[in-house]
Amino acid sequence: MASIERGILLITGGRLADPARRRAEPADILIEDGVIRAVGAGLAAPEGARVEDAAGLLLHPGLVNAHTHGHGGLARGLADAWTLELLLAAAPWMGGGRSLADKKLSAQLCAAEMALKGVTACYDLYAEAPLPTREGMDAAAEAYAEVGLRAVIAPMVADRTVWDAVPGLKDALPDALRAQVDRLGPAPWEATLAAMADILRHWRWAGQDIRAALAPTIPLHCADEFLCGCGRLAAEHGAPIQSHVAESKLQALAGMQRYGKSLVQHLDALGLIGPRFSAAHGIWLTDDDLRIMADRGAAIAHNPGSNMRLGNGMFRLRRALDLGVTVGIGTDGVSSSDTSNMYEAIRAAFQLAAVQTPDPAEWVTAEEAWRAGTQGSARALGFADIGAIAPGMKADIVFLDLQHPNWMPLNATVNQLVHTEDANALRHVMVGGRFIVRDRRLLTLDLARLAREAEEARARLEALNAEKRALFALLEPVVRSFCPAFAKRSYPVRRYLCDPA
């Protein structure tokens, strides 16, 4: 975040969303230097305190997005009926030719949307090609700082493309296309490790709660030596790691074929699974995989909207929670799920759990979904002091208008937060005691200017990447036929609605 609001602030007259109470009750919140010092009814204003009248407003902790991609901000809405593998194959034209200003702009677009939809912190797996750079990651961090959000930013890296990672996919290409694909390969893993070490050594944003992390994008896209190198870097710098693990059935099958064990078992054998590790998606994890995650203190970033959007299947949220896994909720990037709306993601997490069985005892509750999108996500990011409104926590607070139809009448607060709220009732957003959204207006950026810059970048990059897009048009039919056929093989678990027994 750009700065902490110094001084003492007393928020009075609002109703506090407390999962322990059916209906939000009035409560005052005393904040000093961006940290909550007291919560209770009828708090007295200390001498010199500013007072914020929150009458008619519902207050809840800032939402925490456990998994997103800031580089996708300029690629919103480009895809329709795409699988994950199609999205990966399209990456060179969707994100190609970016200037440093484009890289910052893309993250700004994501950060601005999140701020206006009640998100106050996120885990951003940010991709640069062919190598992550200190300047590029710095630009992404600056984007979050200027909007006013907390973030964990991880260079998303690989040393293999989807063509090398999926067994047989490259061989399915005609010779001429195979030669073109070979030219799209990423940098050697040694060079990428050196680049990430440089980024971690020179990271200058930690004091603003914008922290650096590592993101070996998909285990199958990384040599074991590369993955182990990421683990060593993480241990050396105390940095978290997040990777896309068993997001698609194809990944789970290919992992078993390559390693002779599940992806989680392989990562665990390499020593990567631990308290600083989080797996994005995790749809195709077995019970044994979930137990390993729980035993090691690792987390899962559940992305229900993206999982449905890309046809990857249904994550077993109830089972993961029952086995003791920390689960956060994410939106994924707007190039794959088209929105950074965490209210929608939390609601989808509940709904996806419900459609897997007719017995409500095996669903999740609204309270569990809400906790996943706040406290669970905070744990996935590695933050112990966000995700709740309580003494000692940072003052990241969202103010909702109780006169909005979403809240007419106020029957059951957490139920309505999960099943009704969609960001339309949002009035203000505070991060560290500082308002970054006031009366539905983003205070930290000029949205009109951002829109002009985004449209200019879209037109320029569209022309610049025309050749890469034409190449993808030739590659798409191969991916569209080969990958679903590969995924029809049997796997020990079923995560599709209509999978045969």
C-alpha positions in Angstrom: 0.0 0.0 0.0 1.2 3.5 -0.7 1.1 4.8 2.9 -0.4 4.2 6.4 -2.9 6.7 7.7 -1.2 8.1 10.8 -3.1 9.2 13.8 -6.2 8.1 15.6 -9.5 7.4 13.9 -12.8 6.4 15.5 -15.4 4.8 13.3 -18.8 5.1 14.9 -22.4 4.1 14.2 -21.7 1.3 11.8 -22.8 -2.4 12.0 -20.1 -5.0 12.2 -20.3 -8.2 10.2 -19.5 -10.8 12.8 -19.8 -14.5 11.8 -20.6 -15.3 15.4 -23.8 -13.2 15.2 -26.7 -13.7 12.9 -27.4 -10.0 12.4 -24.7 -7.4 12.4 -24.9 -5.3 15.5 -23.6 -1.7 16.1 -20.0 -1.4 17.0 -17.3 1.3 17.0 -13.8 0.7 15.8 -10.8 2.6 17.2 -7.8 2.7 14.8 -4.3 4.0 15.5 -1.7 4.4 12.9 -3.5 2.0 10.6 -4.0 -0.8 13.2 -7.3 -1.6 15.0 -6.9 -1.0 18.7 -10.4 -1.6 20.0 -13.8 -2.8 18.8 -17.0 -2.3 20.9 -20.1 -0.4 21.4 -19.9 3.2 22.7 -16.2 3.7 22.4 -15.0 7.2 23.5 -13.0 9.2 21.0 -9.5 9.9 22.4 -8.3 13.5 22.3 -7.3 14.6 18.8 -9.0 11.6 17.2 -10.8 12.0 13.9 -14.3 10.6 13.9 -15.9 8.8 10.9 -19.7 8.4 11.0 -20.6 5.0 9.6 -24.4 5.1 10.3 -26.4 3.1 7.8 -23.3 1.1 6.8 -22.2 -2.5 7.3 -18.5 -3.0 7.9 -16.6 -6.2 7.0 -12.9 -7.0 6.7 -11.3 -6.4 3.3 -11.5 -9.4 1.0 -8.3 -11.2 0.2 -7.7 -12.6 -3.3 -5.6 -15.7 -2.9 -4.7 -16.1 -6.6 -4.7 -13.7 -9.5 -2.5 -12.6 -12.5 -1.7 -8.9 -12.9 -0.3 -9.5 -16.3 -3.8 -10.5 -17.5 -5.3 -7.1 -17.0 -5.0 -6.1 -20.7 -6.3 -9.5 -21.9 -9.8 -9.4 -20.4 -12.5 -11.1 -22.4 -10.2 -12.4 -25.2 -11.3 -16.0 -24.8 -14.6 -17.7 -25.1 -14.8 -21.5 -24.9 -11.2 -22.2 -24.0 -9.6 -24.9 -21.9 -6.6 -24.2 -19.7 -4.3 -25.7 -22.3 -5.7 -23.4 -25.0 -5.1 -20.5 -22.8 -1.5 -21.5 -22.2 -1.0 -22.0 -25.9 -2.4 -18.5 -26.5 -0.1 -16.8 -24.0 2.5 -15.5 -26.5 0.0 -13.4 -28.4 -2.2 -12.5 -25.4 0.8 -11.1 -23.4 3.4 -10.4 -26.1 5.2 -7.2 -27.0 4.6 -5.4 -23.6 6.5 -2.3 -22.7 7.4 -1.5 -19.1 4.5 0.9 -19.1 2.2 -1.8 -20.4 3.3 -4.1 -17.6 2.4 -1.5 -15.0 -0.8 -0.6 -16.7 -2.0 -4.2 -16.7 -1.5 -4.6 -13.0 -3.1 -1.2 -12.4 -6.3 -2.3 -14.2 -6.5 -5.4 -12.0 -5.7 -3.5 -8.8 -8.3 -0.8 -9.5 -11.0 -3.3 -10.1 -10.2 -5.2 -7.0 -10.2 -2.0 -4.9 -13.6 -1.0 -6.2 -14.9 -4.5 -5.4 -13.7 -4.7 -1.8 -10.4 -6.5 -2.2 -7.6 -5.1 0.0 -4.9 -7.7 -0.6 -4.0 -10.3 -3.3 -1.5 -12.9 -4.4 -0.4 -12.0 -7.9 1.5 -14.5 -10.1 2.9 -12.1 -12.6 4.4 -13.3 -15.9 7.1 -11.7 -18.0 8.7 -13.3 -21.0 11.3 -14.6 -21.7 12.6 -13.7 -18.2 11.2 -12.0 -15.1 13.0 -8.7 -14.6 13.6 -6.5 -11.6 12.1 -3.6 -13.6 9.0 -5.5 -14.5 8.2 -6.7 -11.0 9.0 -3.3 -9.7 6.4 -1.8 -12.1 3.8 -4.3 -10.9 4.6 -3.5 -7.2 4.4 0.2 -8.0 0.9 -0.3 -9.6 -0.4 -1.9 -6.4 1.3 0.7 -4.2 -0.3 3.6 -6.2 -3.8 2.0 -6.0 -3.3 1.3 -2.3 -3.5 -2.5 -2.0 -1.4 -5.0 -0.1 0.0 -7.7 -2.4 2.3 -10.7 -2.7 3.9 -10.6 -6.1 5.5 -13.7 -7.5 7.3 -13.9 -10.9 5.5 -16.7 -12.7 8.2 -18.8 -14.4 8.8 -22.0 -16.3 11.5 -23.6 -18.4 9.1 -25.6 -20.6 6.1 -24.6 -22.7 2.8 -26.3 -22.8 4.1 -28.1 -25.9 6.9 -29.7 -23.9 4.8 -30.3 -20.8 2.0 -32.3 -22.3 3.2 -35.7 -23.4 2.8 -36.1 -27.2 1.3 -32.6 -27.9 4.3 -31.3 -29.8 4.5 -34.5 -31.8 0.9 -34.0 -32.9 2.0 -30.8 -34.7 2.9 -30.6 -38.4 6.7 -30.2 -38.9 6.5 -26.6 -39.9 4.4 -25.6 -36.9 6.6 -27.6 -34.6 9.6 -25.6 -35.7 7.7 -22.3 -35.0 6.7 -23.5 -31.5 10.3 -24.4 -30.7 11.2 -20.8 -31.2 8.7 -19.7 -28.5 10.6 -21.5 -25.7 11.4 -19.8 -22.4 14.9 -19.0 -21.1 17.0 -21.8 -19.5 16.1 -22.3 -15.9 19.5 -21.3 -14.7 19.0 -17.8 -16.2 15.5 -17.6 -14.7 16.7 -18.5 -11.2 19.4 -15.9 -11.5 16.8 -13.3 -12.5 14.5 -14.2 -9.6 17.5 -14.1 -7.1 18.2 -10.5 -8.4 14.6 -9.5 -7.9 14.5 -10.9 -4.3 17.8 -9.3 -3.4 16.7 -5.9 -4.5 13.0 -6.0 -3.4 12.1 -2.6 -1.9 8.4 -2.8 -1.2 8.2 -5.1 1.8 7.8 -2.1 4.2 4.6 -1.2 2.3 3.2 -4.8 2.6 3.9 -5.6 -1.0 6.0 -8.7 -0.6 8.0 -10.8 -3.1 7.3 -14.5 -3.7 8.1 -17.3 -6.2 5.8 -19.0 -8.7 7.1 -21.9 -10.7 4.0 -21.8 -12.7 3.1 -25.5 -13.2 5.3 -28.4 -11.9 5.1 -30.1 -15.4 6.4 -26.9 -16.9 9.5 -26.9 -14.7 12.5 -29.2 -14.5 13.1 -30.8 -11.1 16.4 -28.9 -10.8 14.5 -25.7 -11.5 11.8 -26.5 -8.8 14.5 -27.3 -6.3 16.2 -24.0 -7.1 13.0 -22.2 -6.4 12.8 -24.0 -3.1 16.3 -22.9 -2.2 15.6 -19.3 -3.1 12.4 -19.3 -1.1 14.2 -20.7 2.0 17.1 -18.2 1.6 14.8 -15.2 1.4 11.9 -16.4 3.6 9.6 -16.0 0.5 6.4 -17.9 -0.1 5.8 -20.1 -3.2 2.6 -20.7 -5.2 2.2 -23.0 -8.1 -0.7 -24.2 -10.2 -1.1 -27.8 -9.0 -3.5 -30.4 -10.6 -5.6 -27.6 -12.0 -6.8 -29.7 -14.9 -7.3 -33.4 -15.3 -4.7 -33.4 -18.1 -2.1 -32.0 -15.6 -2.9 -34.8 -13.1 -2.6 -37.5 -15.8 0.6 -36.1 -17.2 2.1 -35.8 -13.7 1.3 -39.5 -13.0 2.8 -40.4 -16.4 6.0 -38.4 -15.9 6.7 -38.9 -12.2 4.9 -42.2 -11.4 3.1 -40.3 -8.6 0.8 -37.4 -8.1 1.9 -33.9 -8.5 1.6 -33.2 -4.8 3.6 -36.3 -3.9 6.3 -35.3 -6.4 6.5 -31.7 -5.0 6.6 -33.1 -1.5 9.5 -35.4 -2.4 11.4 -32.4 -3.7 10.8 -30.6 -0.3 8.6 -27.8 -1.7 5.4 -28.6 0.3 5.4 -26.6 3.6 3.9 -23.7 5.5 5.0 -21.2 2.9 3.6 -23.2 0.0 0.2 -22.8 -1.6 -1.3 -24.7 -4.5 -3.5 -22.8 -6.9 -6.7 -24.7 -7.9 -5.9 -28.3 -6.6 -9.0 -29.7 -8.2 -7.6 -33.1 -9.0 -6.0 -33.8 -5.6 -6.7 -37.1 -4.0 -7.4 -37.5 -0.3 -3.8 -38.5 0.2 -2.7 -35.3 -1.5 -4.9 -33.3 0.7 -3.5 -35.0 3.8 0.0 -34.2 2.7 -1.0 -30.5 2.3 -2.6 -30.5 5.7 0.3 -32.2 7.4 2.8 -29.9 5.9 0.8 -26.7 6.8 0.4 -25.8 3.1 -2.6 -24.0 1.6 -4.8 -24.2 -1.4 -6.1 -21.2 -3.4 -9.5 -22.3 -4.6 -10.7 -20.5 -7.8 -14.2 -21.6 -8.5 -15.1 -19.1 -11.2 -12.0 -19.9 -13.3 -12.4 -23.7 -12.6 -15.8 -23.5 -14.2 -14.8 -21.0 -16.9 -12.0 -23.2 -18.2 -13.9 -26.5 -17.7 -11.4 -27.9 -15.2 -13.8 -29.5 -12.8 -15.1 -29.2 -9.2 -12.8 -28.7 -6.2 -13.9 -30.6 -3.1 -13.9 -27.7 -0.7 -15.8 -29.6 2.0 -13.3 -32.5 1.9 -10.3 -30.2 2.0 -11.6 -28.4 5.0 -12.5 -31.6 6.8 -9.0 -32.9 6.3 -7.5 -29.8 7.8 -6.2 -27.9 4.8 -6.1 -24.2 4.9 -8.2 -23.0 1.9 -8.3 -19.5 0.5 -10.4 -18.2 -2.4 -9.1 -16.5 -5.5 -10.5 -15.1 -8.7 -7.7 -16.1 -11.0 -6.7 -13.7 -13.7 -9.1 -11.7 -15.8 -7.7 -13.4 -18.9 -9.1 -16.7 -17.6 -12.1 -15.7 -15.5 -12.7 -12.2 -16.7 -13.4 -10.7 -13.3 -11.7 -9.9 -10.1 -14.9 -9.9 -8.1 -14.2 -11.8 -4.9 -17.9 -11.6 -3.8 -18.8 -13.7 -6.8 -15.8 -16.1 -6.2 -16.9 -16.7 -2.6 -20.5 -17.3 -3.7 -19.3 -19.7 -6.4 -17.2 -21.6 -3.8 -20.4 -22.3 -1.8 -22.4 -23.2 -4.9 -19.8 -25.5 -6.3 -19.6 -27.4 -3.0 -23.4 -27.7 -3.0 -23.9 -29.2 -6.5 -21.6 -32.1 -5.7 -24.0 -33.9 -3.4 -27.7 -33.7 -2.5 -27.0 -33.8 1.3 -26.5 -30.3 2.7 -24.5 -31.8 5.6 -21.8 -32.4 3.0 -21.8 -28.8 1.7 -20.0 -25.9 3.2 -21.7 -23.2 5.2 -21.8 -19.5 4.3 -19.6 -18.8 7.2 -17.0 -21.3 6.0 -17.0 -19.8 2.5 -16.7 -16.3 4.0 -13.8 -17.3 6.2 -12.0 -18.9 3.3 -12.2 -15.6 1.3 -10.9 -13.5 4.2 -8.9 -15.4 6.9 -8.1 -18.4 4.7 -6.8 -16.3 1.9 -4.8 -14.1 4.3 -3.0 -17.3 5.5 -2.3 -18.3 2.0 -0.6 -14.9 1.4 1.3 -15.3 4.6 -0.3 -12.4 6.4 -1.3 -13.0 10.1 -2.8 -9.5 10.6 -5.4 -9.1 7.9 -8.7 -10.8 7.2 -10.6 -9.9 10.3 -11.8 -6.8 12.2 -10.3 -7.2 15.6 -7.8 -5.6 17.9 -4.2 -6.0 16.6 -5.4 -6.4 13.0 -4.6 -3.9 10.3 -7.5 -1.6 9.5 -8.5 -3.0 6.1 -12.3 -2.4 6.1 -15.1 -2.4 3.5 -18.2 -0.3 4.1 -21.5 -1.5 2.5 -24.6 0.6 2.1 -27.5 -1.0 4.1 -29.9 1.0 2.0 -28.9 -0.9 -1.1 -31.5 -3.5 -2.2 -28.9 -6.2 -1.5 -29.6 -5.5 2.2 -33.3 -4.9 2.3 -34.0 -6.3 4.8 -31.0 -7.2 6.9 -31.9 -10.8 7.9 -28.7 -12.7 8.3 -25.4 -10.9 7.6 -23.0 -13.6 6.6 -25.7 -15.3 4.5 -26.3 -12.1 2.6 -22.6 -11.4 2.2 -22.1 -14.8 0.5 -25.4 -15.3 -1.3 -26.4 -11.7 -2.2 -23.6 -9.2 -2.2 -22.0 -8.5 -5.6 -20.0 -5.3 -4.9 -22.9 -3.1 -5.9 -23.6 -2.1 -2.3 -20.0 -1.1 -1.7 -19.6 2.5 -0.5 -16.1 2.9 0.9 -12.8 0.9 1.1 -10.1 1.5 3.7 -6.6 0.0 3.7 -4.5 0.6 6.8 -6.9 3.2 8.1 -6.7 5.1 4.8 -9.7 5.5 2.5 -8.8 4.4 -1.1 -12.4 4.3 -2.2 -14.9 6.9 -1.0 -18.5 7.1 -2.1 -17.8 4.4 -4.8 -15.0 6.5 -6.3 -11.4 5.3 -6.4 -9.4 8.1 -4.8 -5.9 6.9 -5.8 -6.1 6.7 -9.6 -7.8 8.6 -12.4 -10.0 5.9 -14.0 -10.8 8.0 -17.0 -7.0 8.3 -17.8 -6.6 4.5 -17.1 -9.4 3.7 -19.6 -7.7 5.9 -22.3 -4.3 4.2 -21.6 -5.9 0.8 -21.7 -7.6 1.3 -25.0 -4.4 2.8 -26.6 -2.5 -0.2 -25.4 -5.1 -2.7 -26.6 -5.0 -1.2 -30.2 -1.2 -1.1 -30.3 -0.6 -4.6 -28.8 -3.3 -6.0 -31.1 -1.4 -4.9 -34.1 2.0 -5.8 -32.7 0.9 -9.4 -31.9 -1.0 -10.0 -35.1 1.6 -12.5 -36.3 1.6 -14.5 -33.0 -2.2 -14.5 -33.1 -2.2 -15.9 -36.6 0.2 -18.7 -35.4 -2.2 -19.5 -32.5 -5.0 -19.8 -35.1 -3.1 -22.6 -36.7 -2.1 -24.3 -33.4 -5.6 -24.1 -31.8 -7.2 -27.0 -33.7 -4.4 -29.3 -32.6 -4.7 -28.3 -28.9 -8.5 -28.4 -29.1 -8.5 -32.0 -30.3 -5.4 -33.5 -28.6 -5.8 -32.3 -25.1 -9.5 -33.3 -24.4 -8.7 -36.8 -25.9 -5.7 -37.1 -23.5 -7.9 -36.1 -20.6 -10.4 -38.9 -21.3 -8.0 -41.4 -19.7 -9.0 -42.7 -16.3 -7.7 -41.1 -13.1 -8.3 -42.2 -9.5 -10.7 -39.3 -8.8 -13.6 -37.7 -10.7 -14.1 -34.0 -10.7 -16.5 -33.5 -13.6 -20.2 -33.3 -13.2 -20.9 -35.9 -15.8 -17.9 -38.2 -15.4 -18.9 -41.8 -15.7 -18.2 -43.9 -12.6 
